[in-house]
Amino acid sequence: MKKLYVGNLSFQATEQDISNWFKQAGATEANVSLVKDRETGQARGFAFVEINNDEEAARVIQSLNGQDFMGRNVVVNEAKPREGGGGGGRGGYGGGGRGREGGRGDDRGGRGGGGGGRGRY
């Protein structure tokens, strides 16, 4: 199974639109996950598509990458795995954000508390 990244999508594109487009390009089955903003629920302009057959995935990438879809030239390529297990950069939010501003300069800064605090402002 291959996971593909699909970028530069129209914000009006739905999972069904993307699935149909992939099927027209030769994917017998395409599981689409359209990424949406957590707060607004609006599409963020990219999606991930899982295709069961590696050969089909290669043909679809060749066929669709750079092509016009709903008025935009879309990027289609093999998805790269997240680095650090997916959540490594978010570990510091709790340390510096508990109302103890003076605590940032002490020994605990090396655990990510200081870095997480800066990212919040």
Secondary structure, 3 states (H helix, E strand, C coil): CEEEEEECCCCCCCHHHHHHHHHHCCCCCEEEEEEECCCCCCEEEEEEEEECCHHHHHHHHHHHCCCEECCEECEEEECCCCHHHHCHHHCCHHHHCCCCHHHHHCHHHHHCHHHHHHHCC
